[in-house]
Amino acid sequence: MIDLKKVAIIGGSFWGNRGAAAMLETTIAKVREINSDAKFTIFTPYPEIDKSLVQDETFTFVDSKPQALIQLNIKVIWIWLLSKTGINLKPSGVLKSILDAHVLLDIGGITFADGRLIFLPYNILTILPALLFKIPVVKLSQAAGSFKNPIIRFFAKYFLPKCDFIFARGEKTLAFLQELGLSEKKVALAMDATFVFQEDFCLTNENNYSVHQIYDDILSKKSQGIPVIGISPSILVMGKMSSKTVDYIHSLIEMIRKTSFQQDVHFVVFPNASREKSKKKRNNDILAIEEMQNRAKLELPLSIYNKITWMTFDVDTKGINEIVSILDLLITSRFHAMVFGLRLAIPTIVIGWSHKYHEVMKFFGLEDFVFDYKDPNRSFDELILEVIKNNETFHSQIMQQLPKASDLSQKQFDYLKRFLD
């Protein structure tokens, strides 16, 4: 009989960022393949909402917002200090569920990286309790580095070697970690966890009827020979560009206008991070889509505006998977929308800002399809038409690399067998 194993997971959530949800759901499913009786402590910034979306008695939800993590770390450090004096308190409740874990899995998309100094304390707080009590920390496929900032470099060099293992989500991240001094026994290349995602891994059920209606409408368009282009915008990029000379939303609208003038196409605009009915911007691309929709009404002719389907509601990972699977082309500023496109062999164009996009797209020979959001001279019109015209060629190119990508994703879960089996 397999012993009951307890697994703590931090860095994801079910609500909000659906890329984080896909990583979380994939990790849970893969752990259950190893040990079907595993219990989970899930750190999430939305503990109450996640609990309402996923009613599973094997889950304990813990608040991972910064203030909550600070309070938790203070308690953990206090217990740890007392243990050094010979006073061993028996933790209860949330503390017990954390300190009883056999392993902590960090699934954060990017940690300890230049340009993200503001997140450095959070990166430390997420792993410190486990490190203090000798709970193995495994960082599943994520981006890290570079480490040019001396503050980030100092703390990365102190904390990262204390992790049991780190799976680098691309060649650049692997090089950054090796340059930091991590040995081959501590770090290896792995593709993103969601390259082995399956629809039945989805643990929520959100607006499925609306998604199915749009799915059927897209199939109807395709049956008429009309190519369908998906656009997954980012509230984060919209915010980054608000202080630049380039207008992100205007660029997307102009792209729709110019493409529509040259070819009969249909567009579907969907969120890869959504918090329906919330006006908070973090992890809420619905706000970017609503802004885009309002401006498109004013800036586009009605004949073109009517060729756009707007998804301004929560879409879970299964719904995103369904929509992306029948696209002819995906244009996105979200990392995991990109991964969903590639995993489904859909030609994908990225408007991003980090090496995390480039290193994955390069794996599929699509590095020329990655554009910096700050570049005012970028133009997608000719590329979009080229991809539509040679869709099967690009589809086959991606398909050739998918088995290797899947193997590189699966290897990190194979590694977990030493803790769970």
C-alpha positions as CSV (number, residue, x, y, z in Angstrom):
1,M,0.0,0.0,0.0
2,I,1.3,3.5,-0.9
3,D,1.8,5.8,2.0
4,L,-0.2,9.0,2.0
5,K,1.9,11.8,0.7
6,K,1.4,15.5,1.3
7,V,2.4,18.0,-1.4
8,A,2.5,21.8,-1.1
9,I,2.3,23.8,-4.3
10,I,3.0,27.6,-4.6
11,G,2.9,30.0,-7.5
12,G,-0.4,29.1,-9.1
13,S,-4.2,29.6,-8.7
14,F,-7.3,28.4,-10.4
15,W,-9.0,31.8,-10.8
16,G,-7.2,34.8,-12.3
17,N,-4.2,33.8,-14.4
18,R,-5.3,30.8,-16.4
19,G,-1.7,30.0,-17.3
20,A,-1.0,29.6,-13.6
21,A,-4.2,27.5,-13.5
22,A,-3.0,25.2,-16.3
23,M,0.4,24.7,-14.5
24,L,-1.4,24.0,-11.2
25,E,-3.9,21.6,-12.7
26,T,-1.2,19.8,-14.7
27,T,1.0,19.5,-11.6
28,I,-1.9,18.0,-9.5
29,A,-2.8,15.6,-12.3
30,K,0.8,14.4,-12.7
31,V,1.3,14.0,-8.9
32,R,-1.9,11.9,-8.8
33,E,-0.6,9.7,-11.6
34,I,2.3,8.9,-9.2
35,N,0.3,8.7,-6.0
36,S,-3.5,8.8,-6.3
37,D,-3.9,9.4,-2.6
38,A,-1.8,12.5,-2.4
39,K,-3.1,15.5,-0.4
40,F,-2.4,19.0,-1.4
41,T,-1.7,22.3,0.3
42,I,-2.3,25.0,-2.3
43,F,-1.0,28.5,-1.9
44,T,-3.1,30.9,-3.9
45,P,-3.9,34.6,-3.9
46,Y,-7.6,33.8,-4.2
47,P,-8.1,31.1,-1.5
48,E,-11.8,31.6,-1.0
49,I,-12.7,31.8,-4.7
50,D,-10.5,28.9,-5.6
51,K,-12.1,26.8,-2.9
52,S,-15.6,27.6,-4.3
53,L,-14.5,26.7,-7.8
54,V,-12.8,23.4,-6.9
55,Q,-14.5,21.6,-4.1
56,D,-12.0,18.8,-3.3
57,E,-11.5,17.5,0.2
58,T,-7.8,16.6,-0.6
59,F,-7.0,20.4,-1.0
60,T,-6.1,22.8,1.7
61,F,-6.1,26.4,0.4
62,V,-3.7,28.9,1.9
63,D,-3.6,32.6,1.2
64,S,-0.4,33.5,-0.7
65,K,-0.9,37.3,-1.0
66,P,2.2,39.2,0.3
67,Q,0.7,40.2,3.6
68,A,-0.5,36.7,4.4
69,L,2.9,35.2,3.4
70,I,4.7,37.7,5.7
71,Q,2.5,36.7,8.6
72,L,3.0,33.1,7.9
73,N,6.8,33.4,7.6
74,I,6.9,35.3,11.0
75,K,5.2,32.3,12.6
76,V,7.4,29.8,10.9
77,I,10.6,31.6,11.8
78,W,9.4,31.9,15.4
79,I,8.8,28.1,15.6
80,W,12.2,27.5,14.0
81,L,14.0,29.7,16.4
82,L,12.4,28.1,19.4
83,S,13.4,24.6,18.0
84,K,17.0,25.8,18.0
85,T,16.7,26.3,21.8
86,G,15.2,22.9,22.3
87,I,11.6,24.0,22.5
88,N,9.6,22.1,19.9
89,L,6.1,23.4,19.4
90,K,3.6,21.2,17.6
91,P,2.1,23.4,14.8
92,S,-1.6,23.0,14.0
93,G,-3.9,24.1,11.2
94,V,-2.3,25.7,8.2
95,L,1.2,25.6,9.7
96,K,0.9,21.9,10.2
97,S,-0.3,21.3,6.6
98,I,2.7,23.1,5.4
99,L,5.4,21.7,7.7
100,D,4.1,18.2,7.2
101,A,4.6,18.4,3.4
102,H,6.9,15.8,1.8
103,V,7.9,18.4,-0.9
104,L,7.1,22.0,-1.9
105,L,6.6,22.5,-5.6
106,D,7.2,26.1,-6.8
107,I,5.4,26.6,-10.1
108,G,5.9,30.4,-10.3
109,G,6.4,31.4,-13.9
110,I,9.5,33.6,-13.3
111,T,11.5,34.2,-10.1
112,F,14.8,35.8,-9.1
113,A,15.1,37.8,-12.3
114,D,16.6,41.2,-13.3
115,G,13.9,43.9,-13.7
116,R,11.7,42.2,-11.0
117,L,13.4,43.5,-7.9
118,I,10.0,44.4,-6.4
119,F,9.1,40.7,-6.5
120,L,12.4,39.5,-4.8
121,P,11.0,39.5,-1.2
122,Y,8.0,37.5,-2.4
123,N,10.3,35.0,-4.3
124,I,12.1,34.4,-0.9
125,L,9.0,34.2,1.2
126,T,7.5,31.5,-1.0
127,I,10.3,29.0,-0.3
128,L,11.7,30.1,3.1
129,P,9.4,28.1,5.4
130,A,10.2,24.9,3.5
131,L,14.0,25.6,3.5
132,L,14.0,26.3,7.2
133,F,12.4,23.0,8.0
134,K,14.4,20.9,5.4
135,I,11.3,20.3,3.2
136,P,12.6,19.6,-0.3
137,V,11.9,22.5,-2.7
138,V,11.5,21.6,-6.3
139,K,11.1,24.5,-8.7
140,L,9.2,23.2,-11.7
141,S,9.8,24.6,-15.1
142,Q,10.2,28.4,-14.7
143,A,12.3,31.3,-16.0
144,A,15.0,32.8,-13.9
145,G,17.7,35.4,-14.4
146,S,19.5,37.2,-15.6
147,F,21.4,38.0,-12.3
148,K,23.2,41.3,-13.1
149,N,21.5,43.3,-10.4
150,P,23.8,42.7,-7.4
151,I,20.9,42.5,-4.9
152,I,19.1,39.8,-7.0
153,R,22.3,38.0,-7.7
154,F,23.2,37.9,-3.9
155,F,19.9,36.4,-2.8
156,A,19.6,34.1,-5.9
157,K,23.1,32.7,-5.1
158,Y,22.1,32.2,-1.5
159,F,18.7,30.7,-1.9
160,L,18.6,28.8,-5.2
161,P,21.4,26.3,-4.4
162,K,19.4,25.4,-1.3
163,C,16.5,24.1,-3.5
164,D,16.5,20.4,-4.1
165,F,16.2,20.9,-7.9
166,I,15.4,23.6,-10.4
167,F,14.0,22.9,-13.8
168,A,14.9,25.7,-16.2
169,R,12.2,26.6,-18.7
170,G,14.6,27.3,-21.6
171,E,18.2,27.4,-22.7
172,K,18.7,31.0,-21.6
173,T,17.4,30.3,-18.1
174,L,19.6,27.2,-17.9
175,A,22.7,29.3,-18.9
176,F,21.8,31.9,-16.3
177,L,21.6,29.3,-13.5
178,Q,24.8,27.6,-14.6
179,E,26.6,31.0,-14.7
180,L,25.3,31.5,-11.1
181,G,27.2,28.4,-10.1
182,L,24.5,25.8,-9.8
183,S,25.8,22.3,-10.4
184,E,24.3,19.8,-12.9
185,K,23.0,17.9,-9.9
186,K,20.7,20.9,-9.1
187,V,19.5,22.1,-12.5
188,A,18.3,20.8,-15.8
189,L,16.4,21.9,-18.9
190,A,12.6,21.3,-19.0
191,M,9.8,22.6,-21.1
192,D,6.8,24.3,-19.4
193,A,4.6,22.0,-17.4
194,T,1.6,22.8,-19.6
195,F,3.1,21.1,-22.6
196,V,1.6,17.9,-21.1
197,F,-1.7,19.5,-20.1
198,Q,-4.9,17.7,-21.1
199,E,-8.4,19.0,-21.1
200,D,-9.5,16.5,-18.4
201,F,-6.9,18.1,-16.1
202,C,-9.2,21.1,-15.8
203,L,-10.8,21.2,-12.3
204,T,-13.2,24.1,-12.8
205,N,-16.4,24.6,-14.8
206,E,-16.8,28.2,-15.9
207,N,-19.1,29.6,-18.6
208,N,-18.9,26.4,-20.6
209,Y,-22.1,27.0,-22.4
210,S,-20.9,30.4,-23.7
211,V,-17.6,28.9,-24.8
212,H,-19.3,26.1,-26.7
213,Q,-21.5,28.6,-28.5
214,I,-18.4,30.5,-29.7
215,Y,-16.7,27.2,-30.5
216,D,-19.6,26.2,-32.8
217,D,-19.6,29.7,-34.4
218,I,-15.9,29.4,-35.2
219,L,-16.4,26.0,-36.8
220,S,-19.2,27.5,-38.9
221,K,-16.8,30.3,-40.1
222,K,-14.1,27.7,-40.9
223,S,-16.6,25.5,-42.8
224,Q,-17.1,28.5,-45.1
225,G,-13.4,28.7,-45.7
226,I,-12.8,31.8,-43.5
227,P,-9.6,31.7,-41.5
228,V,-10.0,32.5,-37.8
229,I,-7.4,34.4,-35.9
230,G,-7.3,34.4,-32.1
231,I,-6.0,37.4,-30.1
232,S,-5.1,37.0,-26.5
233,P,-4.2,40.5,-25.2
234,S,-2.5,41.3,-21.9
235,I,-3.5,43.9,-19.3
236,L,0.1,43.8,-18.2
237,V,1.5,44.8,-21.6
238,M,-1.3,47.4,-22.0
239,G,0.0,48.9,-18.7
240,K,3.6,48.7,-19.7
241,M,2.9,50.5,-23.0
242,S,0.8,53.3,-21.4
243,S,4.0,55.2,-20.8
244,K,5.5,54.5,-24.2
245,T,5.0,56.1,-27.6
246,V,3.3,53.0,-28.9
247,D,-0.4,52.4,-28.2
248,Y,-0.9,48.7,-27.6
249,I,-4.6,48.6,-28.1
250,H,-4.4,50.8,-31.2
251,S,-1.7,48.5,-32.6
252,L,-4.0,45.5,-32.2
253,I,-7.0,47.4,-33.8
254,E,-4.9,48.5,-36.7
255,M,-3.6,45.0,-37.2
256,I,-7.2,43.8,-37.5
257,R,-8.1,46.7,-39.9
258,K,-5.1,46.1,-42.3
259,T,-5.5,42.3,-42.3
260,S,-9.2,42.5,-42.9
261,F,-8.7,44.8,-45.9
262,Q,-6.4,42.2,-47.5
263,Q,-8.2,39.0,-46.7
264,D,-11.6,37.8,-45.4
265,V,-10.8,36.7,-41.9
266,H,-12.6,36.4,-38.5
267,F,-11.1,37.3,-35.2
268,V,-11.9,36.0,-31.7
269,V,-10.5,38.0,-28.7
270,F,-10.3,36.0,-25.5
271,P,-8.7,36.3,-22.1
272,N,-5.9,34.1,-20.8
273,A,-6.2,35.8,-17.4
274,S,-9.6,36.7,-16.2
275,R,-11.4,37.9,-13.0
276,E,-14.9,38.5,-14.2
277,K,-16.8,41.2,-12.4
278,S,-13.6,42.5,-10.8
279,K,-12.3,46.0,-11.7
280,K,-8.8,45.1,-10.4
281,K,-6.3,45.0,-13.2
282,R,-3.9,42.3,-12.0
283,N,-4.5,39.0,-13.8
284,N,-7.5,40.4,-15.5
285,D,-7.3,40.7,-19.3
286,I,-11.0,41.2,-19.5
287,L,-10.4,44.8,-18.8
288,A,-8.0,45.1,-21.7
289,I,-10.5,43.3,-24.0
290,E,-13.3,45.7,-22.9
291,E,-11.0,48.7,-23.7
292,M,-10.2,47.2,-27.0
293,Q,-13.8,46.5,-27.8
294,N,-14.9,50.1,-26.9
295,R,-12.2,51.6,-29.0
296,A,-12.8,49.2,-31.9
297,K,-16.4,50.4,-32.1
298,L,-15.1,53.9,-32.7
299,E,-12.1,53.2,-34.9
300,L,-13.2,50.4,-37.2
301,P,-15.8,50.3,-39.9
302,L,-18.9,48.3,-38.9
303,S,-18.1,45.7,-41.6
304,I,-14.8,44.9,-39.9
305,Y,-16.1,45.2,-36.3
306,N,-18.7,42.6,-37.1
307,K,-15.9,40.2,-37.9
308,I,-14.7,40.1,-34.3
309,T,-16.0,37.9,-31.5
310,W,-15.4,39.3,-28.0
311,M,-15.1,37.0,-25.0
312,T,-15.4,39.2,-21.9
313,F,-16.1,36.6,-19.3
314,D,-14.2,34.0,-17.3
315,V,-12.8,31.2,-19.4
316,D,-11.2,28.2,-17.7
317,T,-8.3,26.2,-19.1
318,K,-10.5,23.7,-20.8
319,G,-12.4,26.5,-22.6
320,I,-9.1,28.2,-23.7
321,N,-7.9,24.8,-25.0
322,E,-11.1,24.4,-27.0
323,I,-11.0,27.8,-28.6
324,V,-7.2,27.7,-29.4
325,S,-7.5,24.2,-30.9
326,I,-9.5,25.4,-33.9
327,L,-7.7,28.6,-34.7
328,D,-5.7,29.1,-37.9
329,L,-3.4,31.6,-36.1
330,L,-2.9,32.9,-32.6
331,I,-1.5,36.3,-31.7
332,T,-0.8,36.7,-28.0
333,S,1.0,38.7,-25.3
334,R,0.5,35.9,-22.7
335,F,3.1,33.3,-22.1
336,H,0.7,30.4,-21.5
337,A,-1.6,31.3,-24.3
338,M,1.6,30.9,-26.5
339,V,2.2,27.5,-24.9
340,F,-1.4,26.4,-25.6
341,G,-1.0,27.5,-29.2
342,L,2.3,25.6,-29.6
343,R,1.1,22.5,-27.8
344,L,-1.9,22.4,-30.2
345,A,0.4,23.1,-33.2
346,I,-1.3,26.4,-33.9
347,P,1.0,28.9,-35.6
348,T,1.6,31.6,-33.0
349,I,2.9,35.2,-33.0
350,V,4.0,36.8,-29.7
351,I,4.1,40.4,-28.6
352,G,6.2,40.1,-25.4
353,W,9.0,41.5,-23.4
354,S,11.1,38.8,-21.8
355,H,13.5,36.1,-22.8
356,K,10.9,33.6,-21.5
357,Y,9.0,33.9,-24.8
358,H,12.0,33.8,-27.2
359,E,13.6,30.7,-25.7
360,V,10.4,28.6,-26.1
361,M,9.6,29.9,-29.6
362,K,13.2,29.3,-30.7
363,F,12.7,25.6,-29.7
364,F,10.1,25.5,-32.5
365,G,12.0,27.5,-35.0
366,L,9.6,30.5,-34.5
367,E,12.0,33.0,-32.9
368,D,11.2,35.4,-35.8
369,F,7.6,35.4,-34.7
370,V,8.5,37.1,-31.4
371,F,8.2,40.9,-31.2
372,D,9.2,43.3,-28.5
373,Y,6.2,45.3,-27.4
374,K,8.4,48.4,-27.2
375,D,9.3,48.2,-30.9
376,P,7.4,51.0,-32.8
377,N,8.4,49.7,-36.2
378,R,6.9,46.2,-35.9
379,S,4.4,45.2,-38.5
380,F,2.4,42.0,-38.5
381,D,0.4,42.4,-41.7
382,E,2.6,40.5,-44.1
383,L,3.5,37.9,-41.5
384,I,-0.1,37.2,-40.8
385,L,-0.9,36.7,-44.4
386,E,2.1,34.5,-44.9
387,V,1.1,32.3,-42.0
388,I,-2.5,32.0,-43.2
389,K,-1.2,31.1,-46.7
390,N,1.3,28.5,-45.5
391,N,-0.6,27.4,-42.4
392,E,0.0,23.6,-43.0
393,T,3.8,24.2,-43.3
394,F,4.0,26.0,-40.0
395,H,1.7,23.5,-38.4
396,S,4.0,20.6,-39.5
397,Q,7.0,22.5,-38.3
398,I,5.6,22.8,-34.8
399,M,4.4,19.1,-34.8
400,Q,7.9,17.9,-35.4
401,Q,9.1,19.4,-32.2
402,L,6.1,18.5,-30.0
403,P,7.2,15.0,-28.9
404,K,10.5,16.4,-27.7
405,A,8.8,19.3,-25.9
406,S,6.4,16.8,-24.2
407,D,9.3,14.6,-23.1
408,L,11.2,17.6,-21.7
409,S,8.0,18.6,-19.8
410,Q,7.3,15.1,-18.5
411,K,10.9,14.7,-17.1
412,Q,10.2,17.0,-14.2
413,F,7.3,15.0,-13.1
414,D,9.3,11.8,-13.4
415,Y,11.7,13.4,-11.0
416,L,9.0,13.8,-8.4
417,K,8.6,10.0,-8.0
418,R,11.5,10.0,-5.5
419,F,9.3,12.0,-3.1
420,L,5.9,10.5,-3.8
421,D,6.2,6.9,-4.8
